[in-house]
Amino acid sequence: MDPFQQILKSTLARTESVPQTSTPPTPPEAERVPWAATVTAEDFLALAKARRTIYTLGKDLPVAEETVIDTIKGAIRQAPSAFNSQSSRALILLGKEHDRFWGLVREQLRKVIPAESFHATSDKLDGFTAAAGSVLFFEDQEVVTALQRQYIAYADNFPVWSEQSSGIAQYAVWLALAEKSIGANLQHYNPLIDQDVRETWNIPPSWKLRAEMNFGSIITPADEKTWIDDDRRFIVAR
Ligand SMILES: Cc1cc2nc3c(=O)[nH]c(=O)nc-3n(C[C@H](O)[C@H](O)[C@H](O)COP(=O)(O)O)c2cc1C
């Protein structure tokens, strides 16, 4: 097994594998209070650490496509949104449709990048095409404008909250895919590709494209990552 996947699997070991002495038994489904988590915060942080930007991806997904689709839908469905407006939308592309998407990106970029420097872009796009699928994240502007009309006092906030909701949905999908040992990276070729995407997949006019996530089997793990000092990021007062 790839070392990355080994670390991921060992750090994500479920509570069932922890000796009974250190963890109380999980109550049966019916006895669980609605908010009781079935994984620990430590499990979550291990997953958060395992989620990385991975560029070298392949088409051999470690789980069935149906599982990937359900995972993506579940992550977006459970993501929070302002006033529970559920403004996030997604186009999930697999197989030939994924390849077709990156072909559209390539043709649009070819129009704006000088031919003599296009080879670097082309190599990058070859890498994205080599992955198994893409999730295109949209925000439904019909939802945003309806909220603006309904809650005039918050009108300026709704577009901001919609963007925040999209970021949360993107992160949720990224994490959920990482748990399935599926690598991903996040790209932003919008708005260059908006019209092509709309026409090719019959996307409603109110859906605004915000980000494109490329995913697949992990061929090469992510590089080492560094962090700035906590002192610069956090203030704790008590
Ligand atoms: C809002 C946002 C926008 C990003 N845009 C891009 C992008 O357009 N292209 C890209 O290759 N990576 C993009 N990234 C990935 C970041 O470069 C990456 O998350 C960061 O370097 C930290 O690395 P990690 O994801 O491995 O933790 C984006 C990430 C975020 C959160």
The ligand as an SDF file (V2000), in Angstrom:
LIG
                    3D

 31 33  0  0  0  0  0  0  0  0999 V2000
   -9.8410   29.0920   -1.7240 C   0  0  0  0  0  0  0  0  0  0  0  0
   -8.7260   28.2670   -2.3080 C   0  0  0  0  0  0  0  0  0  0  0  0
   -8.3500   28.4530   -3.6200 C   0  0  0  0  0  0  0  0  0  0  0  0
   -7.3840   27.6340   -4.2140 C   0  0  0  0  0  0  0  0  0  0  0  0
   -7.1100   27.7420   -5.5470 N   0  0  0  0  0  0  0  0  0  0  0  0
   -6.2540   26.8880   -6.1220 C   0  0  0  0  0  0  0  0  0  0  0  0
   -6.0450   26.9090   -7.5350 C   0  0  0  0  0  0  0  0  0  0  0  0
   -6.6990   27.6690   -8.2620 O   0  0  0  0  0  0  0  0  0  0  0  0
   -5.1240   26.0500   -8.0570 N   0  0  0  0  0  0  0  0  0  0  0  0
   -4.4290   25.1730   -7.2910 C   0  0  0  0  0  0  0  0  0  0  0  0
   -3.6210   24.4080   -7.8160 O   0  0  0  0  0  0  0  0  0  0  0  0
   -4.6280   25.1040   -5.9450 N   0  0  0  0  0  0  0  0  0  0  0  0
   -5.5260   25.9310   -5.3510 C   0  0  0  0  0  0  0  0  0  0  0  0
   -5.7530   25.8600   -3.9970 N   0  0  0  0  0  0  0  0  0  0  0  0
   -4.9970   24.9000   -3.1860 C   0  0  0  0  0  0  0  0  0  0  0  0
   -3.9790   25.5840   -2.2780 C   0  0  0  0  0  0  0  0  0  0  0  0
   -2.8660   26.0140   -3.0290 O   0  0  0  0  0  0  0  0  0  0  0  0
   -3.5900   24.5830   -1.2000 C   0  0  0  0  0  0  0  0  0  0  0  0
   -4.7510   24.2220   -0.4740 O   0  0  0  0  0  0  0  0  0  0  0  0
   -2.5400   25.1330   -0.2470 C   0  0  0  0  0  0  0  0  0  0  0  0
   -1.3020   25.3060   -0.8830 O   0  0  0  0  0  0  0  0  0  0  0  0
   -2.3340   24.2380    0.9630 C   0  0  0  0  0  0  0  0  0  0  0  0
   -1.9650   22.9310    0.5550 O   0  0  0  0  0  0  0  0  0  0  0  0
   -2.8230   21.6590    0.9510 P   0  0  0  0  0  0  0  0  0  0  0  0
   -4.1520   21.7520    0.2190 O   0  0  0  0  0  0  0  0  0  0  0  0
   -2.0220   20.4850    0.5110 O   0  0  0  0  0  0  0  0  0  0  0  0
   -3.0620   21.6870    2.4360 O   0  0  0  0  0  0  0  0  0  0  0  0
   -6.7330   26.6610   -3.4280 C   0  0  0  0  0  0  0  0  0  0  0  0
   -7.1030   26.5050   -2.0880 C   0  0  0  0  0  0  0  0  0  0  0  0
   -8.0950   27.2700   -1.5310 C   0  0  0  0  0  0  0  0  0  0  0  0
   -8.5130   27.0320   -0.1200 C   0  0  0  0  0  0  0  0  0  0  0  0
  1  2  1  0
  2  3  1  0
  2 30  2  0
  3  4  2  0
  4  5  1  0
  4 28  1  0
  5  6  2  0
  6  7  1  0
  6 13  1  0
  7  8  2  0
  7  9  1  0
  9 10  1  0
 10 11  2  0
 10 12  1  0
 12 13  2  0
 13 14  1  0
 14 15  1  0
 14 28  1  0
 15 16  1  0
 16 17  1  0
 16 18  1  0
 18 19  1  0
 18 20  1  0
 20 21  1  0
 20 22  1  0
 22 23  1  0
 23 24  1  0
 24 25  2  0
 24 26  1  0
 24 27  1  0
 28 29  2  0
 29 30  1  0
 30 31  1  0
M  END
$$$$
